[in-house]
């Protein structure tokens, strides 16, 4: 069936204003957070109900039409890039919290609900939703489920998969399934765990049941500055070895600090190569005891300065600088790649030294921001896309960092997923038989391969092209990177 005939069938499912076809309407959907890649889709469907999503997916299966589900488009691995001959199913209008049960401590939400909105709704009952990715004020729960997002507090609370109790989804075949529910006790296969992190290759979540946790009674947040990254890394090792389980342990290097200062006017101890953020949380009596141990450990780690947050405002100011780091780097460089790899915690210092060596060898600046507690690195590789070959040199460096993570016994992703960016590195981490098993599992949910094709697996048909040089809006004089 031709593209025109396929579109005519889709047009019959939605009002005209909710099927985007004009180039100016499609432009916003050409890229996600990985802006070095882009493709214009055939159309963008904007459903407002679960039934509309189901009808669209069933039609796509009938027509063998590729589709990509998309929320806020914050994916940093190209996970929600469109397909040139397919459609985007935009889920932002499925944004209702369907149920909030404080007694059972659950929330049932649609996929377009923003991450922080769950906690805002639960806060009057003394509850919160724990996963907190840096994009949490923008990213959607559906996207968090697709990529098993983490966040600064995943050290203590785990990833999205640890908080999903139930899922209602439409598979790529059009079949509607319901797994799990409000209970924390599971019987049989963990279908919710399997679906969470599937990167949109199985289908689309329509309703997600999330567990809510009691809000911490007390916080103790400490910012400590160090002369070297190694000292900050040693402090992390000392905290972990003590048996303390902080809610979060984060490190930012000098370049990341410079960016945060420029963007949100964050204040950090002068003359530091690294800043460590450690946060304890829990019942007031427990934190009162643990803070004495933590402060003593950090004081013994030779910091340039220690700054415990004296109140909620100071705590929020500390986290504002950390949460802004990714976007803040745009103040230092017109383009950057956010990489996402994992190394064993005991090898953090070695990994950072090797990244610094690679940076010097290539002449490419790298800012480091990472979840030190679980070894999840986020090196920010800075380049200028207007320079010939700059993107490819940055990508080569990103690839070297990923290979280093695997060599150290780590992973090519901690929370951003594989998407387009890392699919060629999947073979460095898994054997051909293991990848074949994954592909057969995907085929069980999507035998036609129409759900988010071209993602995750090496050798897939590229869904988009690398963008080199000026963005079309720059060429037209509409925007500037200066």
C-alpha positions in Angstrom: 0.0 0.0 0.0 1.3 3.5 -0.9 2.1 6.2 1.7 -0.9 8.2 0.5 -3.2 5.2 1.0 -1.8 4.5 4.4 -2.3 8.1 5.5 -5.9 8.1 4.3 -6.6 5.1 6.5 -5.0 6.9 9.5 -6.8 10.1 8.8 -10.1 8.3 9.3 -9.1 7.5 12.9 -8.4 11.0 14.1 -9.7 14.6 13.7 -7.7 16.5 11.1 -6.0 18.8 13.7 -4.6 15.7 15.4 -2.8 14.3 12.4 0.3 16.4 11.6 1.4 16.3 8.0 2.9 19.7 7.1 6.7 20.1 7.1 6.5 22.9 9.7 4.5 20.6 12.0 6.8 17.7 11.6 10.0 19.6 12.2 9.7 19.4 16.0 9.6 15.6 15.8 12.6 15.1 13.6 15.0 14.7 16.5 14.9 13.8 20.2 17.6 14.7 22.8 20.2 13.3 20.5 20.1 16.2 18.0 23.0 15.0 15.9 20.5 12.7 14.2 17.2 13.6 12.5 14.6 12.2 10.1 11.3 13.6 9.0 8.4 11.1 9.6 5.5 10.5 7.3 3.1 11.9 9.8 2.6 12.5 13.5 -0.6 11.1 15.2 -1.7 12.8 18.4 -4.2 10.5 20.2 -6.0 11.6 23.3 -7.3 8.3 24.6 -6.0 4.8 25.0 -8.6 3.5 22.6 -7.2 5.8 19.9 -3.7 4.5 20.5 -4.9 0.9 20.2 -6.8 1.7 17.0 -3.7 3.3 15.5 -1.4 0.5 16.5 -3.8 -2.1 15.1 -4.0 -0.2 11.8 -0.2 0.0 11.6 0.0 -3.8 12.1 -2.5 -4.3 9.4 -0.7 -2.0 7.0 2.8 -3.1 8.1 3.5 0.6 8.8 6.4 1.4 11.2 5.6 3.5 14.2 7.6 5.2 17.0 6.0 6.1 20.3 7.1 9.4 21.7 6.6 11.5 24.8 8.7 14.6 25.5 11.5 13.5 23.3 14.2 13.7 26.0 16.0 10.4 24.9 19.7 10.9 24.8 20.4 7.8 22.8 18.1 8.5 19.8 15.5 6.1 21.2 12.5 8.1 19.9 13.9 9.1 16.5 11.3 8.7 13.8 11.2 6.5 10.8 11.1 8.1 7.4 8.4 5.9 6.0 6.5 5.6 9.3 4.5 7.6 11.8 5.2 9.0 15.2 2.5 8.4 17.9 2.8 11.3 20.3 1.5 10.4 23.7 1.7 13.8 25.5 -2.1 14.2 25.7 -2.5 10.9 27.6 -1.5 12.8 30.7 -4.0 11.9 33.4 -3.3 10.4 36.8 -6.1 7.9 36.7 -5.9 6.8 40.3 -3.9 7.7 43.4 -4.5 5.5 46.4 -2.5 6.7 49.5 -3.6 3.8 51.6 -2.2 1.2 49.1 0.6 3.7 48.1 0.1 3.4 44.4 -0.6 5.7 41.4 -2.0 4.6 38.1 -0.9 7.0 35.4 -1.1 7.4 31.6 2.2 7.4 29.7 2.2 11.1 29.0 2.3 12.1 32.7 5.4 14.1 33.6 7.7 12.5 36.2 7.5 15.2 38.8 3.7 15.4 38.5 3.4 12.1 40.2 5.3 13.3 43.3 3.3 16.6 43.3 0.0 14.6 43.4 1.3 12.3 46.1 2.9 14.9 48.3 -0.3 15.9 50.2 -0.4 12.3 51.5 3.3 12.3 52.6 4.3 10.2 49.6 6.6 10.5 46.6 7.7 8.8 43.4 11.4 7.9 43.8 13.0 7.7 40.3 14.3 11.2 39.5 16.1 11.5 36.2 17.7 14.9 35.5 15.0 15.6 33.0 12.3 14.8 35.5 10.5 18.1 35.1 10.0 17.3 31.4 10.3 13.6 30.8 7.2 11.3 30.8 6.5 8.2 32.7 6.0 6.3 29.5 9.5 7.2 28.3 10.9 6.4 31.8 9.3 2.9 31.4 10.6 2.4 27.9 14.2 3.2 28.9 14.2 2.1 32.6 15.3 5.5 33.7 17.2 6.0 36.9 18.4 9.3 38.4 20.5 10.6 41.2 18.7 8.6 43.9 18.9 5.3 42.2 21.7 4.2 44.5 19.2 3.7 47.3 15.9 3.4 45.5 16.8 1.6 42.2 15.6 2.2 38.7 12.1 2.7 37.2 11.7 -1.1 37.0 11.9 -1.3 40.8 8.8 0.9 41.0 6.5 -0.4 38.3 3.9 -2.8 39.7 1.5 -3.1 36.8 1.3 -2.3 33.1 -1.5 -2.2 30.6 -0.1 -2.1 27.1 -0.9 -2.5 23.4 1.6 -4.8 21.8 2.8 -4.2 18.2 0.4 -6.9 17.1 -2.5 -4.8 18.4 -3.1 -7.2 21.3 -3.9 -5.5 24.6 -2.3 -7.0 27.6 -2.5 -6.3 31.4 0.3 -7.4 33.7 0.7 -7.0 37.4 -1.4 -4.7 39.4 -1.5 -2.9 42.8 0.1 -5.7 44.8 3.9 -5.8 45.5 3.7 -9.6 45.5 4.4 -11.1 42.0 3.3 -14.5 40.7 4.7 -16.1 37.6 6.9 -14.4 35.0 7.9 -10.8 35.7 6.2 -9.3 32.5 6.4 -5.8 33.9 10.1 -6.1 34.4 10.5 -7.5 30.9 8.5 -4.7 29.3 10.3 -2.0 31.3 13.4 -1.1 29.3 12.3 -2.5 26.0 12.9 0.8 24.3 9.6 0.7 22.5 10.3 -2.5 20.6 7.4 -4.4 22.1 4.5 -1.9 22.0 3.1 1.1 23.9 2.3 1.3 27.6 -1.2 2.7 28.1 -1.5 2.6 31.9 1.3 2.2 34.4 0.8 1.3 38.1 3.6 2.9 40.2 4.5 2.3 43.8 4.8 5.4 46.0 7.1 5.6 49.0 6.8 7.7 52.2 8.6 11.0 51.9 11.8 11.1 53.9 11.4 12.6 57.3 14.8 14.4 57.1 17.6 15.1 54.7 21.3 15.8 55.3 23.0 17.0 52.1 26.7 17.8 52.0 28.7 19.4 49.2 32.4 18.8 49.4 35.1 20.2 47.1 38.3 18.4 46.2 41.6 19.4 44.5 41.5 16.3 42.3 38.9 13.8 40.9 40.8 11.0 42.5 40.3 12.5 45.9 36.6 12.7 45.3 36.6 9.1 44.1 38.4 8.0 47.2 35.8 9.8 49.3 33.1 7.8 47.5 34.9 4.6 48.2 35.2 5.5 51.9 31.5 6.3 52.2 30.5 3.1 50.5 32.9 1.0 52.6 31.5 2.5 55.8 28.2 0.7 55.3 26.2 3.9 54.9 23.6 3.9 52.2 23.1 7.5 51.1 20.1 8.4 48.9 22.6 9.8 46.4 26.3 10.2 45.7 27.2 12.4 42.8 30.4 13.9 41.4 30.9 16.9 39.0 34.3 17.8 37.6 35.7 21.3 37.0 34.3 21.7 33.5 30.8 20.6 34.6 31.1 23.0 37.6 32.0 25.9 35.2 28.9 25.1 33.1 26.6 25.0 36.2 27.9 28.3 37.4 27.3 29.9 34.0 23.8 28.5 33.7 22.2 28.7 37.1 24.9 30.8 39.1 25.6 27.8 41.3 28.2 28.5 44.0 31.0 26.0 44.6 34.2 26.1 46.6 37.0 27.8 44.6 40.0 26.0 43.2 38.3 22.6 43.0 38.7 20.0 40.3 35.7 18.1 41.6 32.7 18.5 43.8 31.0 15.6 45.7 27.4 15.6 46.7 26.3 13.1 49.3 22.7 13.0 50.6 21.4 11.0 53.5 17.6 10.7 54.0 15.3 8.8 56.2 13.7 9.1 59.7 15.0 12.1 61.6 16.5 9.9 64.4 18.4 7.7 61.9 19.8 10.6 59.9 20.9 12.3 63.1 23.2 9.4 63.8 24.3 8.7 60.2 25.2 12.4 59.6 27.9 12.3 62.3 29.5 9.3 60.6 29.2 10.8 57.2 30.7 14.2 58.2 33.6 12.5 59.9 34.3 10.3 56.8 34.2 13.3 54.5 36.3 15.5 56.9 39.0 12.8 56.8 39.0 12.7 53.0 41.0 16.0 52.7 38.3 18.2 51.1 39.1 21.8 50.3 35.8 22.7 51.9 32.6 21.0 53.2 29.2 22.7 53.0 26.3 20.9 54.7 23.0 22.3 53.5 21.5 24.3 56.4 17.9 24.3 55.2 15.7 23.2 52.4 16.6 26.1 50.2 20.3 25.4 50.4 19.6 21.7 49.6 17.6 22.7 46.5 20.3 25.0 45.4 22.9 22.2 45.6 20.7 19.9 43.5 19.8 22.7 41.1 23.4 22.9 40.0 23.7 19.2 39.6 20.4 18.7 37.8 21.2 21.5 35.3 24.6 20.1 34.4 23.6 18.4 31.1 21.8 21.4 29.6 24.3 23.9 31.2 27.2 22.5 29.1 25.5 24.2 26.2 27.0 27.4 27.7 30.5 26.1 27.0 30.0 24.4 23.7 27.6 24.7 20.7 27.3 20.9 20.6 27.9 18.0 22.9 27.3 14.3 23.2 26.0 12.9 26.5 27.5 9.5 27.0 26.2 6.9 29.4 28.4 4.0 30.6 29.0 2.1 33.8 32.2 0.8 35.5 32.6 -1.0 38.7 32.8 1.5 41.6 36.3 0.3 42.6 37.6 1.4 39.2 36.0 4.8 39.1 39.3 6.6 39.6 41.0 4.6 36.8 38.1 5.2 34.4 38.3 9.0 35.0 42.1 9.0 34.5 41.6 7.2 31.2 38.9 9.5 30.0 41.2 12.5 30.8 44.0 10.8 28.8 41.7 10.3 25.8 40.6 13.9 26.1 44.2 15.1 25.9 45.1 12.8 23.1 42.2 13.9 20.9 42.1 17.6 22.0 38.4 17.2 22.7 37.1 18.6 26.0 35.1 16.2 28.2 33.0 17.3 31.2 32.3 14.5 33.8 29.0 14.3 35.7 28.1 10.9 37.2 26.2 8.8 39.7 29.3 7.9 41.7 27.4 5.5 44.0 26.7 3.0 41.2 29.5 3.8 38.8 27.2 5.3 36.2 29.4 7.7 34.1 28.0 10.6 32.1 30.9 12.1 30.2 29.8 15.2 28.2 31.9 15.3 25.0 32.1 18.9 23.7 32.4 19.7 20.0 31.3 22.3 17.4 29.1 20.7 14.7 29.9 23.5 12.3 33.5 22.2 12.0 34.1 19.6 9.4 34.6 16.1 11.0 34.0 17.4 14.5 30.9 15.2 15.1 32.7 12.1 13.9 35.7 12.8 16.1 33.4 13.2 19.1 31.6 10.0 18.3 34.9 8.1 18.0 35.8 9.4 21.5 32.4 8.4 22.8 32.9 4.9 21.3 36.3 4.5 23.0 34.8 5.4 26.3 32.1 2.8 25.9 34.6 0.1 25.0 36.6 1.0 28.1 33.5 0.5 30.2 33.0 -3.0 28.8 36.7 -3.9 29.2 36.5 -2.9 32.9 33.6 -5.2 33.5 30.9 -2.6 33.2 28.1 -1.8 30.7 27.5 0.4 27.6 24.5 2.0 29.3 23.3 2.7 32.8 20.0 4.5 32.1 19.9 6.1 28.7 19.4 2.8 26.7 20.9 1.7 23.5 18.7 3.5 20.9 20.6 4.4 17.7 23.7 5.7 19.3 25.0 2.5 20.9 23.6 -0.3 18.8 26.9 -1.0 17.1 28.5 -1.6 20.5 26.0 -4.2 21.6 28.3 -6.9 20.2 31.1 -5.7 22.5 29.0 -6.6 25.5 27.0 -9.6 24.3 27.7 -12.7 22.2 26.0 -13.4 18.9 23.8 -16.1 20.6 22.8 -13.7 23.3 21.8 -11.0 20.7 19.9 -13.6 18.7 18.0 -14.5 21.9 17.0 -10.9 22.4 15.9 -10.6 18.8 13.8 -13.7 19.0 12.2 -12.3 22.2 11.5 -9.0 20.4 9.9 -11.0 17.5 7.5 -12.7 19.9 6.0 -9.3 20.8 6.4 -7.7 17.3 6.8 -10.3 14.6 6.6 -7.7 11.8 9.3 -5.5 13.4 7.2 -2.3 13.0 7.6 -1.0 16.6 10.5 1.5 16.7 12.5 -0.4 14.0 16.3 0.2 13.6 16.9 0.7 17.3 19.1 -1.3 19.7 20.3 -4.1 17.5 23.5 -3.9 15.4 23.1 -4.1 11.6 19.6 -2.6 11.7 18.5 -0.3 8.9 19.4 3.2 10.0 16.2 5.2 10.9 18.0 8.5 10.5 21.1 10.1 9.2 23.9 11.8 11.1 23.6 15.6 10.9 26.8 17.3 10.0 27.3 21.0 9.7 24.7 23.8 10.2 21.2 23.0 11.3 18.6 24.1 8.6 17.3 26.8 11.0 20.9 28.1 11.3 21.2 28.2 7.5 18.0 30.2 7.4 19.2 32.6 10.0 16.5 31.7 12.4 18.7 30.5 15.2 22.4 30.9 16.2 24.8 29.0 18.4 26.8 32.1 19.3 
